[in-house]
Every structure is written in C-alpha cells, then in structure tokens.
Amino acid sequence: MTETELTEPSNEEGEFLPSISDFFLRTPLYQVFNVNSGNAKQIQSIENFNSTLDAYCIYCREQSIFHNTTVYRYGSGKLDAESVLRDKVFTVKMACSRNGSHTIHFFFRIYEKAISKIGQYPSIADFHFSDIEKYRSILGSEKYKELARAHGLSTHGVGIGAYVYLRRIFESLIEEAHQIALIDSNWDEENFSNARMEEKIHSLKFHLPKFLVLCKANLLVNIVIE
Ligand SMILES: [Zn+2]
C-alpha cells in the first residue's frame, strides 16, 4: 500500500477546525472535531507545532511568546495521513521566551477519526486572565474574585453559572452606589425605589464605575432585570 503524503491534494473534505492558536487557547476541552485526510495537515501542524504562540504567561503575568519544546517523535515532520490520524494521545509542551521554566502543556486525543483537546495547563480562564485584570482596582478584591469565577465558568462554556456571579457583582455595585447616593440631601428615595432598573442605573450614574454606565449599561440592565 502506498502512503499518501500530506502535501498531496486530497479529495476528502476536512471538517473545519479552529485556528491553531484558538485550539490551544480558546477551544473548550473535550470538544470533538472529525478528522480525515482533508484536514490531516492541520492536525499534523498541531502535533508538530513549529511556530510560536502569543499567549498570557501566568508566571510573567503578562503577554509572552511561547515556542514548542516538545521532543518530536517524527524527525522529518512529513507524516503520512494514516500516521497523523491514527488513534493516540499526544502532548505539546511550550516554553515562555522570557524564561524556559515557564512552561505550558496541552494534551490531545485522536480516537476513531476525531480529535479533541483533553487537557491543558494553565486553564483557558488563566490564559485570559489579563482580560479581566484591569477591573481588579475598580471592583475590589471580593467582587473581583466573583468576576474571576464568572470568567472561569464562561470560558468553560458554563454561561448560566457565570451569569449568577455577574448578577451578584452588578447588584452589589448598584447597592453600593445607592448607599452613597442616600447621603445626598437632594436624593429622592421614593422616586428611586419606584423607578425601573434602567432609570435606577441612570440616576446612580455618578456613583457607579464609569465602565458600567458607559459601556455596559444595556448588559447591566439585562442582567439585573432578568
Ligand atoms: Zn513567562
């Protein structure tokens, strides 16, 4: 039997796979993608990843460039489709360009012509920690912890769990702002307590963090009202 080089055109239509960096950094664990000779080349480039990955380093606490330090099993990098798609578990280990001991690890499984990511360190949420870090000083440590939990849940596809934490953060921000507003002698408490949530937020706009009022007003209203 002659082996088909991956460089040869294939007639098979491969299932659409996430981009390599998405697969490493954003695709949830256990999401399954079918593989065949049509997308075997992409699978090969995950297994023998020879590019760099731009990702948040949890040790440097900033964005960094990672390069693959996995010891390749296949020296030539030219795998036939059959070997690439064979049932197996493989690891990709990368190191931070600032410090070689800052390593990140990914585990993939190919089973019955389907690939999934079955493990990783750090977690997806950890990789995207920098997205929420900027809210730490605004929210304070307790609410920030809840935001981090919401973030973790949403990156694992548990949107409903994330929603509960977000709702709690927003309600407590509104109540804090309300308590400050009460000190104002011109504050109309009766009007406030009968107002719709959108109006409440509007009347508290000078006491709420600006990013909530300006950018997330609709989101905030939706979350608190629902
Ligand atoms: Zn680092």
Residues whose N, C-alpha, C, O or C-beta is under 5 A from the ligand:
A	BS01	ZN	C57 Y59 C60 S64 C96 R98 N99 H102
